[in-house]
Amino acid sequence: MIEEARTFGATEYLPVLFKGNGALDDATRKRIATRLESFTAIPAAYFLANDLRITRPTFQAELFKKEGLKLGSDDARYIGPATGPEPDAGPAGTSLKAFNEYAKTELKVERTDEYRSRQFPPSTAAANGGRRGGGGGRGGGGSGVGAWEYAANASPFNDFAYTSSITEVMNKNPNFRVVVGSGIYDMKTTTGAAMYLMAQSGWPKSRARISLYEGGHMAYTNESALKKFTDDIRQLVTGR
């Protein structure tokens, strides 16, 4: 299904969006809307009323709108009340707790300072004391240094040349390799975005590849995905 959707997006959907809604005849609009419904389960009527477009946050809110539910951002396999916290917040918190316990008891890592997840470069939210954007915050408990912000014109993904620093290292080190991992249920760093990044990177195909996992943003919380993820890391490190 992922490959089918990708092919549809590249060969049919993208050309239609490029032409613009006003340049399409009714038959074409209805055909594309019906195909979008088959991939998203969002009624074709929604796409016909919205220029054949839908944003990622809208998709999360729209799919179970009648039931008063929304999809999780980290993992779309989780759903919860539309006005409540992130549906996948519980599993994410449990995973972090389990890691801290593992680091302490198994790895014997003793640290007294607080662990804070963060991103680079700092987001607007971090600069403004952790103000959340339209899609919620991430990192640092959702406030302070490291908080993410998602809004129409405020995002940690705006104008950031992700591939440039890696390209520089690849040019200097012929043995440097890259594996881009992406969970198929991740609604923050989606598989399509990962595939697009890889296609636009210009990295040598022999030293860069993408791997998709049956999981969400933290795909390793899924046992089968954990095994595949571990195998990919071993292959990356050993070069085999």
Secondary structure as UniProt FT lines:
FT   HELIX           2..8
FT   HELIX           9..13
FT   HELIX           14..19
FT   HELIX           21..23
FT   HELIX           26..40
FT   HELIX           44..49
FT   TURN            50..52
FT   HELIX           56..62
FT   TURN            63..64
FT   HELIX           65..67
FT   STRAND          69..71
FT   TURN            76..77
FT   STRAND          79..81
FT   TURN            82..83
FT   TURN            87..88
FT   HELIX           89..105
FT   HELIX           124..127
FT   TURN            128..129
FT   TURN            134..135
FT   HELIX           140..142
FT   TURN            145..146
FT   TURN            152..153
FT   TURN            156..159
FT   HELIX           162..172
FT   TURN            174..175
FT   STRAND          178..183
FT   TURN            184..185
FT   HELIX           191..201
FT   HELIX           205..207
FT   STRAND          208..213
FT   TURN            217..218
FT   HELIX           219..221
FT   HELIX           223..238
//
